[in-house]
Amino acid sequence: MERSIALVEESGSQAAAPPSRRLIVLGSGTSTGVPVLGCDCPVCRSDDPRNARTRPSVLLRLPAGDLLIDTTPELRLQLLRQRVAGAHAILYTHAHADHLFGLDDARLFPKVTGGPVPIYCEQEVEEAIRRAFSYAFDERVRRLPSGGVPQVEFRRIAPGEPFEVLGERITPMRLEHGRFRVLGFRLGGLAYCTDVSKIPEESWPMLEGLETLLIDALRPEPHPTHFSLDEALEVIARLRPRRAYLTHLSHFYDHGPVEARLPPGVFLAYDGLTIAF
């Protein structure tokens, strides 16, 4: 599978080995994306490429393969931009359209995996996928040549119950997204928590001792189903990760000026951002 070139840091005459794990932010935007259709605000007209935000998803490039979290409507364009041919497995945070509706683009992933793509999700997400992509589970269609419909295998996960994928131990965490229940994921010292308005008490211990946190911060003002900027900063202050990135960002954030005002160690995510961990 095609891989991007890893950077090697020079130290005197010797080069240190590059980190073996990297997270790529495929999309850092909210459900509308940025620019927003019909909007003429300065951010939507911005020339700063960091203000161009597709729907929210990340790719974990691991020693044993590539692990995709969510499949946004721009998935094909996101993977082409990063020169990634596909993923070896998919995790889902939840089944809202901006996190799910690019699944059809995964019909070419078996060229990478050599067989059906494993999908790790909760039962209600599997049910939503079977409804939204019912054609993919019609046995008459599944007999068509490879690449015609997504070929997937569901693997059930539950919050607080670690599982293994691609040789890595992943811990799913319950998060609240307004009245919806979603999952965040932790791998070692890294946690990805998008679409969250509240962290239940039982999930806080799973977020202790983080090196890197990616967390929802939809807009500066409060919102019923997402953390605001101040709420996300409160979470970061409580958890004290070494570094934190705000994601699921709306057009109310002008990247440069806003990031300049953030506390030390806190940054705005952007499409294409690569984080070694």
HELIX and SHEET records of a PDB file:
HELIX    1   1 PRO A   49  ASN A   51  5                                   3    
HELIX    2   2 LEU A   75  GLN A   82  1                                   8    
HELIX    3   3 ALA A   97  LEU A  100  1                                   4    
HELIX    4   4 LEU A  103  LEU A  108  5                                   6    
HELIX    5   5 PRO A  110  THR A  113  1                                   4    
HELIX    6   6 GLN A  123  ALA A  132  1                                  10    
HELIX    7   7 SER A  134  PHE A  137  5                                   4    
HELIX    8   8 GLU A  139  ARG A  142  1                                   4    
HELIX    9   9 GLU A  201  LEU A  207  5                                   7    
HELIX   10  10 LEU A  229  LEU A  239  1                                  11    
HELIX   11  11 HIS A  255  ALA A  260  1                                   6    
SHEET    1   A 2 GLU A  10  SER A  11  0                                        
SHEET    2   A 2 GLN A  14  ALA A  15 -1                                        
SHEET    1   B 7 VAL A 152  ARG A 156  0                                        
SHEET    2   B 7 VAL A 117  CYS A 121  1                                        
SHEET    3   B 7 ALA A  89  LEU A  91  1                                        
SHEET    4   B 7 GLY A  65  ILE A  69  1                                        
SHEET    5   B 7 SER A  57  LEU A  62 -1                                        
SHEET    6   B 7 ARG A  22  GLY A  27 -1                                        
SHEET    7   B 7 THR A 274  ALA A 276 -1                                        
SHEET    1   C 7 PHE A 163  VAL A 165  0                                        
SHEET    2   C 7 GLU A 168  HIS A 177 -1                                        
SHEET    3   C 7 PHE A 180  LEU A 187 -1                                        
SHEET    4   C 7 LEU A 190  CYS A 193 -1                                        
SHEET    5   C 7 THR A 212  ASP A 216  1                                        
SHEET    6   C 7 ARG A 243  THR A 247  1                                        
SHEET    7   C 7 VAL A 266  LEU A 268  1                                        
END                                                                             
